[in-house]
Amino acid sequence: MATAITHVLTWLRGEQVGMNSEGNKYYHERRVPTDRRRRRWVVYQSADEASRVPPVWHAWLHCTVDDMPDPQNRMTQPWQKEHQPNLTGTDAAYWSPGHMLEGGRRAAATGDYEPWTPN
């Protein structure tokens, strides 16, 4: 969550330019500086976690692209999936079947495994 200082500076200097599906708000400076480009930042809806920024907004934040993402006009490839944040450390994290937090049991070997034995 953003601090009070972040909210004040965002209110004073920032102009909201977009929001993603998770509710994260994206800003840039209101005034255009003469000696550099406008600063860009994100105010997260929930916990400050960089993996919650989708790739199209990540590119905009890091000045890789100048145009802001348009979710309605986004070109996607058939192999692309919807963005998901990193769930490590949360209750929704993935645990492999043999992991201790998943019971510590895994499926028996299927018979295609031959252990190495020295000659």
Backbone as ProteinMPNN parsed JSONL, in Angstrom:
{"seq_chain_A": "MATAITHVLTWLRGEQVGMNSEGNKYYHERRVPTDRRRRRWVVYQSADEASRVPPVWHAWLHCTVDDMPDPQNRMTQPWQKEHQPNLTGTDAAYWSPGHMLEGGRRAAATGDYEPWTPN", "coords_chain_A": {"N_chain_A": [[0.841, -1.174, 0.0], [0.425, 2.244, -0.662], [2.284, 4.905, 0.81], [1.539, 7.741, 2.954], [3.018, 9.924, 2.099], [3.529, 9.245, -0.559], [0.926, 9.389, -1.587], [0.393, 12.144, -1.257], [2.414, 13.365, -2.859], [1.697, 12.231, -5.299], [-0.828, 13.351, -5.637], [-0.138, 16.058, -5.807], [1.755, 16.257, -7.942], [1.198, 14.328, -9.863], [-0.503, 12.849, -12.701], [-3.146, 10.868, -13.462], [-3.035, 8.233, -15.731], [-3.958, 5.781, -16.437], [-5.419, 2.528, -15.608], [-5.154, -0.797, -14.466], [-6.528, -4.178, -14.701], [-6.391, -5.155, -12.112], [-6.712, -2.985, -10.526], [-4.575, -1.32, -10.084], [-3.124, 1.887, -10.31], [-1.822, 4.081, -12.745], [0.554, 6.628, -13.257], [1.874, 9.759, -14.53], [4.145, 12.581, -14.551], [2.632, 15.786, -14.24], [3.609, 18.174, -15.377], [5.717, 18.737, -18.175], [9.022, 18.063, -18.107], [11.883, 20.065, -19.025], [14.468, 19.122, -19.256], [14.524, 16.354, -19.125], [12.669, 13.202, -19.432], [9.174, 12.689, -18.637], [8.481, 11.53, -15.37], [7.332, 8.284, -14.442], [5.018, 6.267, -12.667], [3.549, 3.75, -10.498], [0.712, 3.182, -8.458], [-0.13, 0.839, -6.282], [-3.018, -1.238, -5.886], [-3.317, -3.162, -3.897], [-1.004, -4.98, -1.996], [2.38, -3.847, -2.379], [3.778, -5.106, -5.002], [5.844, -5.954, -7.508], [5.403, -7.885, -9.47], [2.741, -7.75, -9.997], [2.274, -5.997, -11.99], [1.221, -5.899, -15.25], [2.778, -7.062, -18.361], [2.478, -5.154, -20.514], [2.055, -2.721, -19.211], [4.374, -2.641, -17.725], [6.316, -2.234, -19.685], [5.608, 0.368, -20.452], [6.011, 1.784, -18.027], [8.792, 1.625, -17.777], [9.673, 3.125, -19.854], [10.016, 1.852, -22.287], [8.18, 1.777, -24.284], [6.361, 4.521, -25.714], [3.655, 5.037, -25.985], [0.662, 4.699, -24.117], [-0.725, 1.68, -22.802], [-3.543, 0.167, -24.366], [-6.137, -1.572, -23.339], [-8.335, -2.563, -24.809], [-7.501, -2.612, -27.422], [-5.445, -4.407, -27.708], [-2.981, -6.32, -29.173], [-2.793, -9.739, -29.295], [-1.123, -12.85, -29.132], [-1.893, -16.247, -30.078], [-0.703, -17.975, -28.256], [-0.347, -16.557, -25.949], [-1.129, -15.929, -22.532], [-3.391, -14.741, -19.977], [-2.157, -12.234, -17.757], [-0.646, -13.128, -14.692], [0.026, -12.485, -11.315], [3.025, -13.079, -9.356], [2.664, -15.706, -7.207], [4.086, -16.785, -5.145], [4.708, -17.492, -1.78], [2.19, -16.921, -0.938], [-1.147, -18.02, 0.005], [-2.153, -19.147, -2.27], [-0.071, -20.259, -3.647], [1.81, -22.517, -5.748], [2.426, -25.883, -5.029], [4.436, -28.614, -5.584], [3.487, -32.09, -6.137], [5.108, -33.776, -4.461], [5.988, -32.167, -2.437], [6.576, -31.121, 0.969], [4.558, -29.541, 2.118], [2.413, -30.353, 0.691], [1.744, -32.789, 1.569], [3.865, -34.542, 1.262], [4.039, -36.838, -0.251], [4.573, -38.508, -3.307], [3.753, -39.524, -6.652], [4.293, -42.931, -7.513], [7.212, -44.203, -9.218], [7.061, -44.703, -12.747], [8.164, -46.878, -14.014], [9.854, -46.382, -16.115], [12.234, -45.511, -15.281], [15.608, -46.068, -14.697], [17.918, -46.74, -12.329], [21.292, -45.58, -12.001], [23.998, -47.72, -11.897], [27.229, -48.533, -10.821], [29.741, -50.194, -12.81]], "CA_chain_A": [[0.0, 0.0, 0.0], [1.197, 3.466, -0.777], [2.391, 5.689, 2.036], [0.892, 9.054, 2.903], [3.871, 10.796, 1.277], [3.278, 8.889, -1.953], [-0.381, 9.939, -1.953], [0.491, 13.603, -1.357], [3.192, 13.697, -4.06], [0.905, 11.85, -6.464], [-1.886, 14.343, -5.771], [0.447, 17.337, -6.209], [2.528, 16.237, -9.185], [0.842, 13.256, -10.782], [-1.702, 12.815, -13.531], [-3.468, 9.463, -13.714], [-3.149, 7.963, -17.165], [-4.574, 4.488, -16.688], [-5.632, 1.587, -14.52], [-5.235, -2.156, -15.004], [-7.648, -4.974, -14.208], [-6.246, -5.369, -10.67], [-6.969, -1.735, -9.824], [-3.361, -0.517, -9.967], [-3.259, 3.14, -11.044], [-0.567, 4.491, -13.365], [0.667, 8.08, -13.297], [3.089, 10.438, -14.963], [4.196, 13.954, -14.072], [1.752, 16.718, -14.962], [4.419, 19.082, -16.19], [6.735, 18.107, -19.0], [10.317, 18.678, -17.792], [12.642, 20.467, -20.205], [15.762, 18.454, -19.315], [14.389, 14.901, -19.065], [11.297, 12.78, -19.703], [8.264, 12.643, -17.488], [8.569, 10.353, -14.51], [6.156, 7.429, -14.47], [4.97, 5.389, -11.506], [2.323, 2.998, -10.252], [0.219, 3.08, -7.088], [-0.752, -0.481, -6.238], [-4.294, -1.364, -5.196], [-3.076, -3.936, -2.681], [0.409, -5.001, -1.601], [3.349, -3.388, -3.384], [4.424, -6.286, -5.572], [6.13, -5.62, -8.899], [4.881, -8.883, -10.412], [1.339, -7.436, -10.255], [2.219, -5.099, -13.138], [1.229, -6.671, -16.493], [3.891, -6.721, -19.248], [2.28, -3.941, -21.316], [2.273, -1.572, -18.334], [5.793, -2.662, -17.358], [7.039, -1.581, -20.784], [5.33, 1.802, -20.385], [6.668, 2.332, -16.842], [10.238, 1.676, -17.983], [9.911, 3.946, -21.051], [10.322, 1.032, -23.448], [7.223, 2.286, -25.267], [5.855, 5.843, -25.34], [2.196, 5.029, -25.938], [0.071, 3.963, -23.008], [-1.448, 0.491, -23.25], [-4.985, 0.217, -24.543], [-6.556, -2.968, -23.156], [-9.294, -2.974, -25.824], [-6.85, -2.712, -28.728], [-4.187, -5.12, -27.489], [-2.704, -7.443, -30.074], [-2.306, -10.893, -28.554], [-0.814, -14.054, -29.88], [-2.692, -17.353, -29.557], [-0.011, -18.655, -27.169], [-0.274, -15.705, -24.772], [-2.14, -16.122, -21.497], [-3.618, -13.569, -19.139], [-1.104, -11.993, -16.778], [-0.883, -13.526, -13.313], [1.136, -12.082, -10.454], [3.77, -14.132, -8.69], [1.907, -16.108, -6.021], [4.98, -17.386, -4.166], [4.561, -16.95, -0.443], [0.784, -16.704, -0.61], [-1.909, -19.253, 0.157], [-2.454, -19.682, -3.594], [1.171, -20.704, -4.278], [1.82, -23.891, -6.251], [3.329, -26.831, -4.389], [4.482, -29.851, -6.353], [2.881, -33.189, -5.379], [5.997, -34.361, -3.475], [6.41, -31.165, -1.463], [6.123, -31.396, 2.333], [3.3, -28.855, 2.391], [1.365, -31.052, -0.054], [1.614, -34.126, 2.122], [5.141, -35.24, 1.187], [3.948, -38.071, -1.047], [4.506, -38.296, -4.751], [3.355, -40.719, -7.386], [5.36, -43.917, -7.674], [7.863, -44.179, -10.528], [6.226, -45.421, -13.715], [8.864, -48.015, -14.595], [10.787, -45.974, -17.165], [13.435, -45.012, -14.625], [16.605, -47.085, -14.361], [18.975, -46.085, -11.578], [22.646, -45.863, -12.452], [24.811, -48.562, -11.021], [28.594, -48.621, -11.367], [30.123, -51.535, -13.306]], "C_chain_A": [[0.886, 1.238, 0.0], [1.193, 4.227, 0.551], [1.68, 7.021, 1.859], [1.691, 10.013, 2.025], [3.643, 10.518, -0.203], [1.953, 9.47, -2.412], [-0.318, 11.457, -2.144], [1.255, 13.994, -2.621], [2.439, 13.332, -5.341], [-0.196, 12.878, -6.702], [-1.33, 15.671, -6.29], [1.03, 17.308, -7.626], [2.041, 15.268, -10.25], [-0.436, 13.479, -11.549], [-1.976, 11.352, -13.847], [-3.694, 9.268, -15.203], [-3.786, 6.612, -17.456], [-4.708, 3.661, -15.431], [-5.705, 0.202, -15.149], [-6.37, -2.917, -14.332], [-7.569, -5.241, -12.71], [-6.508, -4.106, -9.862], [-5.731, -0.894, -9.584], [-3.509, 0.721, -10.837], [-1.883, 3.604, -11.51], [-0.578, 6.002, -13.578], [1.913, 8.502, -14.051], [3.018, 11.879, -14.481], [3.273, 14.833, -14.907], [2.548, 17.607, -15.898], [5.444, 18.288, -16.984], [8.067, 18.787, -18.699], [11.08, 19.015, -19.075], [13.923, 19.659, -20.365], [15.685, 16.928, -19.284], [12.958, 14.521, -19.425], [10.473, 12.785, -18.423], [8.508, 11.386, -16.672], [7.249, 9.605, -14.569], [6.187, 6.522, -13.249], [3.606, 4.727, -11.401], [2.002, 3.07, -8.769], [-0.603, 1.798, -7.046], [-2.059, -0.448, -5.458], [-4.11, -2.105, -3.873], [-1.591, -3.867, -2.35], [1.308, -4.549, -2.753], [4.143, -4.584, -3.875], [4.593, -6.059, -7.067], [5.574, -6.642, -9.889], [3.391, -8.678, -10.688], [1.171, -6.456, -11.414], [2.262, -5.95, -14.407], [2.346, -6.21, -17.432], [3.694, -5.43, -20.04], [2.485, -2.688, -20.475], [3.722, -1.513, -17.876], [6.618, -1.952, -18.423], [6.822, -0.07, -20.746], [6.052, 2.44, -19.194], [8.163, 2.527, -17.054], [10.626, 2.38, -19.276], [10.384, 3.125, -22.24], [9.412, 1.423, -24.598], [6.723, 3.639, -24.774], [4.343, 5.859, -25.184], [1.704, 4.201, -24.769], [-0.706, 2.768, -23.541], [-2.945, 0.74, -23.35], [-5.501, -1.208, -24.443], [-7.542, -3.456, -24.213], [-8.631, -3.232, -27.175], [-5.538, -3.48, -28.633], [-4.071, -6.286, -28.453], [-2.16, -8.585, -29.233], [-2.049, -12.041, -29.502], [-1.624, -15.201, -29.298], [-2.029, -18.058, -28.366], [0.047, -17.825, -25.902], [-1.428, -15.986, -23.822], [-2.315, -14.822, -20.73], [-2.507, -13.455, -18.098], [-1.547, -12.456, -15.399], [0.297, -13.055, -12.473], [1.826, -13.293, -9.86], [3.07, -14.462, -7.374], [2.777, -16.772, -4.954], [4.817, -16.696, -2.82], [3.131, -16.649, -0.049], [0.092, -18.052, -0.43], [-2.21, -19.911, -1.185], [-1.203, -20.186, -4.322], [1.07, -22.168, -4.706], [2.831, -24.709, -5.456], [3.289, -28.102, -5.214], [3.956, -31.001, -5.507], [3.796, -33.791, -4.312], [6.445, -33.403, -2.389], [5.828, -31.474, -0.085], [4.79, -30.73, 2.649], [2.129, -29.43, 1.594], [1.217, -32.483, 0.433], [2.876, -34.951, 2.044], [5.117, -36.534, 0.398], [3.897, -37.709, -2.512], [4.144, -39.612, -5.408], [4.556, -41.649, -7.536], [5.947, -43.804, -9.078], [7.086, -45.082, -11.479], [6.944, -46.6, -14.36], [9.834, -47.638, -15.703], [12.092, -45.438, -16.589], [14.349, -46.186, -14.287], [17.73, -46.403, -13.609], [20.341, -46.479, -12.12], [23.334, -46.733, -11.426], [26.204, -48.675, -11.638], [28.903, -50.06, -11.796], [31.218, -52.143, -12.479]], "O_chain_A": [[1.963, 1.253, 0.597], [0.221, 4.189, 1.305], [1.271, 7.38, 0.755], [1.115, 10.82, 1.294], [3.573, 11.445, -1.01], [1.864, 9.995, -3.522], [-0.908, 11.991, -3.083], [0.803, 14.856, -3.374], [2.532, 14.038, -6.345], [-0.468, 13.239, -7.847], [-1.964, 16.334, -7.11], [0.816, 18.233, -8.409], [2.43, 15.375, -11.413], [-1.332, 14.199, -11.11], [-1.134, 10.672, -14.433], [-4.429, 10.015, -15.849], [-4.121, 6.324, -18.605], [-4.208, 4.008, -14.361], [-6.254, 0.04, -16.239], [-7.086, -2.367, -13.496], [-8.593, -5.528, -12.091], [-6.522, -4.155, -8.632], [-5.82, 0.151, -8.939], [-3.968, 0.627, -11.976], [-0.906, 3.53, -10.765], [-1.574, 6.578, -14.017], [2.868, 7.74, -14.199], [1.962, 12.346, -14.053], [3.146, 14.651, -16.118], [2.199, 17.77, -17.068], [5.97, 17.282, -16.508], [8.233, 19.969, -19.002], [10.938, 18.329, -20.087], [14.425, 19.516, -21.48], [16.719, 16.272, -19.408], [12.127, 15.389, -19.691], [10.99, 12.872, -17.309], [8.717, 10.306, -17.226], [6.186, 10.205, -14.725], [7.253, 6.061, -12.839], [2.655, 5.08, -12.098], [2.897, 3.024, -7.926], [-1.643, 1.693, -7.696], [-2.186, 0.288, -4.479], [-4.68, -1.718, -2.853], [-0.99, -2.795, -2.421], [1.042, -4.822, -3.923], [5.087, -5.018, -3.214], [3.612, -5.982, -7.807], [5.301, -6.295, -11.038], [2.83, -9.371, -11.537], [0.045, -6.119, -11.779], [3.244, -6.659, -14.627], [2.817, -5.079, -17.313], [4.652, -4.679, -20.225], [3.028, -1.697, -20.964], [4.247, -0.421, -17.658], [7.51, -1.165, -18.106], [7.759, 0.693, -20.982], [6.639, 3.513, -19.33], [8.736, 3.498, -16.56], [11.758, 2.256, -19.744], [11.08, 3.645, -23.112], [9.825, 1.401, -25.758], [6.666, 3.883, -23.569], [3.805, 6.597, -24.358], [2.251, 3.141, -24.465], [-1.286, 2.841, -24.624], [-3.532, 1.435, -22.522], [-5.32, -1.987, -25.379], [-7.584, -4.654, -24.494], [-9.156, -3.997, -27.984], [-4.615, -3.222, -29.405], [-4.96, -7.133, -28.533], [-1.165, -8.414, -28.529], [-2.692, -12.169, -30.544], [-2.011, -15.141, -28.131], [-2.72, -18.673, -27.554], [0.455, -18.34, -24.861], [-2.553, -16.246, -24.247], [-1.487, -13.915, -20.824], [-1.984, -14.463, -17.62], [-2.68, -12.211, -14.986], [1.448, -13.212, -12.88], [1.28, -14.396, -9.861], [2.905, -13.589, -6.523], [2.252, -17.271, -3.958], [4.791, -15.468, -2.736], [2.881, -16.17, 1.057], [0.685, -19.1, -0.686], [-2.494, -21.108, -1.235], [-1.279, -20.509, -5.508], [0.338, -22.954, -4.104], [3.961, -24.271, -5.24], [2.209, -28.613, -5.511], [3.971, -30.91, -4.28], [3.279, -34.289, -3.312], [7.21, -33.789, -1.505], [4.73, -32.019, 0.025], [3.974, -31.298, 3.376], [0.982, -29.036, 1.803], [0.609, -33.304, -0.253], [2.961, -35.985, 2.707], [6.111, -37.26, 0.39], [3.261, -36.732, -2.908], [4.222, -40.675, -4.794], [5.693, -41.196, -7.669], [5.272, -43.367, -10.01], [6.524, -46.098, -11.068], [6.348, -47.271, -15.202], [10.57, -48.498, -16.187], [12.955, -44.966, -17.329], [13.926, -47.166, -13.674], [18.434, -45.571, -14.18], [20.52, -47.583, -12.636], [23.247, -46.488, -10.223], [26.336, -48.889, -12.843], [28.388, -51.016, -11.217], [31.654, -53.26, -12.758]]}, "name": "protein", "num_of_chains": 1, "seq": "MATAITHVLTWLRGEQVGMNSEGNKYYHERRVPTDRRRRRWVVYQSADEASRVPPVWHAWLHCTVDDMPDPQNRMTQPWQKEHQPNLTGTDAAYWSPGHMLEGGRRAAATGDYEPWTPN"}
